[in-house]
Amino acid sequence: MKNKSAYEGLQSNIRKLKTPKIESWKNQYPDKEYTIVLDIPEFTCICPKTGLPDFATIKIEYAPRIYCVELKSFKMYTIFYRNIGIFHEHLTNKMLEDFVNACKPRWAKITSEFNPRGGIKTTVTREYKNEDY
């Protein structure tokens, strides 16, 4: 019989997490391909196991199509996570999904670089490519 992990069930509802809406605005250069880079050097969330804060630098690179992400709403979105217990891997996936849903870019890449915890530094990267592009 397999022993139950102490982490089992901690993140079972993460995909249903109700986050603040990321707003967007209409790009006046949808015919041009260019890259926007968003750096969040002071990102924080909570370790779901210990309840201690996790600190990270989040970098999002994307090529807009019709819409660009509105920065104030995106800042409010990132601040939401300050009190959320979430694994690094889940944060990266959830954030990219919400970002892509907000602006439907040509492509996007997120890199979450977490400060060392227990002597281990974690970096999680995920990319999105629009199939129509």
Summary of the structure (lengths in Angstrom):
residues: 133
radius of gyration: 16.0
end to end distance: 48.5
largest distance: 59.8
contacts: 340
relative contact order: 0.22
helix: 24%
strand: 38%
